[in-house]
Every structure is written in structure tokens, then in C-alpha cells.
Amino acid sequence: MSITQQYLLDTYRAHQHGDPAPPGPGAHDWQVAREWRDHRQFRAVVAGRPARGRMRQVLRRWLRPRARATH
């Protein structure tokens, strides 16, 4: 059974039971990829390796706030 067929079957069953339709296939792929990457970075930091990417940017912002321009 393909993903599309499974989705259509799940949608039909949800409709029969009065439940809301499930999200379409691929609806949350980017979110899952980001969470997986963030988890990998977290495990790297816990293991003592340096953080990279978004986590490093957040830490840099917290630890080194920019001086505010005065006009």
C-alpha cells in the first residue's frame, strides 16, 4: 500500500467516525528534520563537542549581546 492510499484510507475512516482528518503526507517533514538536527546538536554539546549552526547562533546572541546604538 502506498503512502497516498494509506492516507486516503485513514481519511475515510476518520470521516466515518466523525474524527478530524489526519495531516497529509509530508506536512511536517521540515519540522521533523529541524528537530532531528537540533537533537543531534544537543547530544554533541552534552558529549563535549562544540555546538554548530542554529544552536551556536543562539548561544552567541545570549552570551555576547550587541552594544545598542545611541543616537
Beta strands, then each sheet from edge to edge (+ up, - down):
end
